[in-house]
Amino acid sequence: MNPQVAGITDVGALRKANQDAIDWRVSEDNRQVLLVVADGMGGYHGGEVASRIAVDTVMEVLVPWLSPDEGMPEEPDDAIQFAINLASERIADRRATDADLAKMGTTLVMAWVIDGEAHVAHLGDSRCYLVQGQELACQTRDDTVVQNMLDDGSIRPDDVPHVPFRNVLTRALGASAAIASFRRVRMVAGDSLLLCSDGLTGALPEDQWLSLMSACETPDDKVRALVDASLDNEAADNVSVVLLILN
């Protein structure tokens, strides 16, 4: 396995501060890859603090497992949930010490790829997509009020842009029970995994992603093309993208 990873986080076209945070790591033997994207909320300072705590905690807990000398955990999902619980506790503890951070929290989407099997976990509306050939498939379900309404038939997809509370989350780190949703995704050579914040999904229709990426050679160029297109569409939120390509 020869993984290639690229990532960008951008303030977007309208925001004054970036409350997203991203990170990734590839193991020395190329057998494992860890990818993380978080989208903070709770005001300028609060969102930035929450997303950074989440990403840093996940990396702190899980990166040691990427050492070839460490061996694999028996249950990767349990290790992921432990990291998420710790991150949520740290956000709650920090929030309790500063009134300016009283409403802070963050989404989180992450993937821990071990020998071609991706352990995907998420809370909130940041997403993970699998790219296989010319097919793009979302691997996560948004934890939002509007998604619940779509699922129960209260609204149709065409109604979503007109729902005033469409961005209200039903789960997030630091703001509710931090029990993640999990999914396992088998990857083969040529597949890609794309993690993003809702700044990308809100600004750039999914049906444009593959053509933009296909026109680029390197992972860095592919990510840059997605973010630039979002900015051209005047992305109203911060835009973050992390892309893994297995070769």
N, C-alpha and C positions, 0 to 999 in steps of 0.2 A: 504494500500500500504506500502510495506517495501522495500524502495530503498537501494541498495548497490552500492557504487561508488569506483572506483580505478583509478589511473592515474599515468603515468610515462612520463617524458621527458628526452631524452638521447642525448648526443652530436653526436652519430653515430660513425661509424668506421673510417671515414676519416676527418671530420671537426675538427677544433681546438677550436671552440666556439659554444655554443648553442644559436641560435637566436629564438627558439621556446619558447612559454609561455603557461601554462595551469592553470586552476583553476576550482573549483566546490564548490557547497554548497547545503546542504539538509536542508529544513525547519524543525523547531522543531516538527511540527505535521506530518512530512513525506509526506505531500500532494504535495510539490513542490521540484523540483531539478533544479539547474542551472549548466550547463556544458559549458566550453569555451576552445577552442584551437586556438592559433594564431602562424603563421609562418612568422617571420620577414625577411625583405630583405633590401639591401642597405649597404652592408659592415658589417664587424665584429661588430662595435659598433652600427651602425644605425639600423640594423635588431633587435638586442636585445632590444634597446630602444623602437622601434615602437611596437613590440609584447607585451612588458610589459605595455606600455601605453594603448594599446587596451584592454587587459585582465583586468587591474586594473580599467579602466573606466567603462567597462561593469558591473563588480562586484559592483562598487561604486553606479551605478545608479539602478541596478535591485535587489541587495540583500535586500534592505529595504522592497521590495514587498513580500519577503518570510516570513515576520513576520505574525503570525496568527492574530495579532491585526490590521494589515494594510488593509486587504481585497484585493481582486483581481482587477487589472486594467480592465477597460471595453474592451480595445483592447490591448492584450499583444504584438502584432506585432508592434503597434505604440510605445510602451515603448521600445521595442528592437531597433527599428530604431532610436529613440532619443538617446539611449546609443551609437549606432554605429556612428551617426553623431557627437556626442560630442567627441568620441575617435578620429575620423578622423580629426576634427578641432584641437585637442590637438597635434596630430602628425604633422600636417601642421605648427602649431605655433612653435613647438619645432624645426622643420626642418629649419624654417626661421631664427632661432637665432644662428645656428651653421653650418658652411660650410661643416664640416665633416659628417653631417647628411642630406645633400642636396638630397640624393636619397633614403631616407628611406621610408618604407611603410610596410604593413603587410597584410597577409590573415587573415580571421577570420571565424571560424565555431562555432556555439553555439546552444544549445538546452535549452529551458525553458519548463520543464515538469510540467503541472498543472493538478492534478487529472487524470493522465494517458494520457493526450493529450500533445504531444511534439510540441512546436513551434520552428521549426528549421530555422535558418537564416545563410547565408554565403556569403562571397565574396572571390574570389581567388580559389585555388585548394586544400585547406584543406577540408576534407569530413566528412559526417555523414552517418552511416550505421545502418539499422534496422536488428536485428537478431531475427527471429521467428522460433523456432525449429531448423531444419537443413537448413534454408534458410537465406541467407545474401543478403540484397538489399540496394544499395547505394541510398540515399535520396537527394543528391545534384548533381549539374552539374558543372564541372570544368569551371572556368572563365579563359580560356587559348586560345591562338591562335590555338593551335593544336586541341582543342576540337571543335572549329568553323570549322576547316578543315574536321574533321571527320563528323560533322553534315551535311556539304554541299557536302560531297562525294569527296572532293579533294584528300583525302588519305584514306587508309584502316587501320584498327587497327594494322596490322603487320608492317605498315610503321612508326608508332609512335616512336619507339626507334631510328630511323635514321633521324628524323627531328631535325635539329640543334637548333631551337628556341622553342622546345617543352615545355619548362618551362616558356615562356613569358606569363605574366598574362594580361588579359583584364580589370580586376577590382581588386582593393585593397584599403584598408584604407590608407588615406594620400597621395595616388598617383593618384586617379581618383575620380569621383563621387561615394560617398560611399552609394549607394542605394543597399540594400541587396536583395537577393532572399529568399523568404519564402516558407515554406511547413509545413503543419500540419500532424502529424503522430499519430494515435491512438495506444496506447500500452495496453497490458493486462499482467496479472501475468505470468512470465516466459519469457517475451520479454526482449531484451537488446538493448541499443543504444550505438554505438561506434563512437567516434569522433577521428580524427587523422590528422596529417600533412602528406604531401606527402613523407616524409621520410619513412613512413611505406608502402604506396602504391607503391612507387618506388623500394623498396627493397624486398618486400614479396608478391608473387602472392596471390590474393584474395582466390583462391581455396584451399589454405592451412590454412586459418584462423580458420575455424570452427573446424577442427580436432585438431589444437593446443589448442584452448580454451576448447574443450570438454574433453580433457585429464586432465584438471585442475579443482580443487574443488572451490577455492575462486576467487573473482574478481581480487585480487592482483596477484594471480598466473597466471590468464588468460592474464592479461596485460603484465606481465613479460615475459610470453612465446612468445607473439607476438614481443616484443621489442628484446628479445634475438635472436629469429630467424632472425630478420632483421639484427642484428649485425653479426650473423653467415654468412649472405649473403653480408657482407661488405657494409652496408648501407652508401651510399655516402652523405646523408644529415642527419640533425638532425631528430630524430624519437620521435614523441609524440603520446600518446594514452590515451584517457579517456573513461572508460567503465561504463555504468549504467546498472544494472540488477534490474528488478522489481520482487519482490517476493510476 
